[in-house]
Amino acid sequence: MLHPQPIIAAAALAAVLLFAQAPLAAAPDAANPFDVMEGSWSGNGSITLGSGDKERIRCRANYIVDGNRVRQDLRCASDSYKFEMQNDLTYNEGQVNGNWNEVTRRASGRIYGRFSAGRIEAMAETSGFAATFVLTTRGDQQTVKIESKSPDISNVSISLRRSN
């Protein structure tokens, strides 16, 4: 049985990755990488459990951008669980910082990382769990890769596309 804390953290990481993206076409010193996020996104991917089992995951995200801040609402589900994230991030001079909140399980944590040349490298933390991620965006598509050393979740891979 999966423990909820690592799943929550993985969900938070997925949310962060979705948040902290900027198009590769943008200049590395773009004033605000969140500008391209406004609106709705959806897609799917997979989550690899510590046991090695893989599950398909489906996600929907909505972004509200206000200057150098972004609010993300993310809902994801697999065959065995679901989660709902509400995240707030700020971008300043290459740095991405903020907080995540998993509504369903009442858990929260911190997000921090950097943006450079269209790529986000970041860390999401909560008590007893941390994971790294890399996010790349090309046009209307986002790819998110998450890795952790958790015994419950080792890898998350999500592909999203902007909804019309």
N, C-alpha and C positions, 0 to 999 in steps of 0.2 A: 504494500500500500504506500502511495506517495504521501510524504509529509507536506502540509500546505505551505510552510515557510519557503522552501526552495521553489515551489511552483509559483508562489507570489513573486519571489525575486526574479525568476525567469520572465514572468509576465511584465514586471517592472522594466527589466532590461529590454524586452521587446518594445515596450512603450517608449523608452528612452531612445532606442535606435530609430524608431519611427519619427520621434520628435526632432532629433538632432541631425537632421539630414539637410544637405544642400546640393543643388545640381552640379554635376561635374563641369557644366558649361560656365558656371559662375566663376568669377575671379577668386583666387584664394583669399583675398582680403575683402570680400564682399561685405557691405555694411551690415546686412542681416540675412543669414542663411535661412531663417524661418519664413521669409516672404513667399517662397515657392510652395509652402506647405498648406496654405489656406484651403479649406474645403474638405471633401470626403475622399477616403481611400479604402480599398478592400483587396483582399487576396488570401493566400493560403501558404502553407509550408509544412514543416515537420518539427517535432520535438523528439529528441533522443533521450530516453530515460537512462538512469545509471545502470539498469539491468541490460541495456543494449537494445531494448524494444523501442520501436519507432511508432509515433502516432501522427496522423495528419491533424493540422490545426487550421482553423478558418478565422479570419480577423476582419474587423471593420474599425476604421479610425476617422475621427473628425477633428480638425485643427482650427483653432481661432487664434489669429495672430494680431497682436497689439504692440506695434513698435518692435522692440527687441525681446518681447516676451511671446510665448506661445502656450496655449492651453490645449491639451490633447485629451480626448475621451476615446478609449480603446476598449473594444470588447472582442474577446477571442474564445473559441471553444474547440475542444477535441471530443472524441468519443467518451472520454472518462471524466472531464471536468470543464469548467468555464471560469472566466475571470473578467472583471471590469476595472479598468484603470482610469484614474483622473490624474493627469500630470501637468505640472507647471514648470517651465524652463525659461531661463534668461540667457541671452548671448551677449558677450562683451569682449571685444578685442581678441577673438580667437578662442575664448573660453566659454563652455556651456556648463551651467550650474542650475540646480533646482531640486524639486521634491517630487516623489511619486506617492500615490495613495491607491491601494487596492481596496475597492469598496466592498466587494463580496466577503473578504476575509478580515477586513478592518486592520490592515497592515500598511506601514509606510516606511519610507527610507529616503536616502539622499542620492543624487545623481551628479557626477562631475566628469568633465572631459575637455577635449579640445577639438576645434575645427581647423582643418588645414587642407587646402587644395581640393575641396569638394569631398572630403572624407572626415567622418567623425570617429574618433577613438575615445571610448568612455568607460566608466566604471559605475555600477549601481550597487549600493550597499544597504543592508539592514542588519540587525544584530545576528551574528552567526553565519552570514552568507554574503558573498561578493562574487561578481562575475564581470567579465570584460566583453566588449562588443565592438564591432566595426560596422559602419553603415555606409553604403554607397548608393547614390541616386543618379540615374541616367534618364533624362526626359521625364516621362510620366510613370517611371518604374522605380521602386526602391527595393534594395536587397539588404537584409539584416542578418548578421551572423553573431551568435552569442555562445560563449564558452564558459563553463564553470567547472570547479573541482568538486561539486556537490555529489554525494553518493546517489542522489535521486534524479538529477538532471545534468546531462553533460553537454548538450548541444541543442540550439534552437536555430532554425533557418526559416525566414519568412520572406515572401515576395509579395509586394503590394503594387497596385496600379491605381492611379487617380480615377475616381468615378466621374462620369460626365454628367 
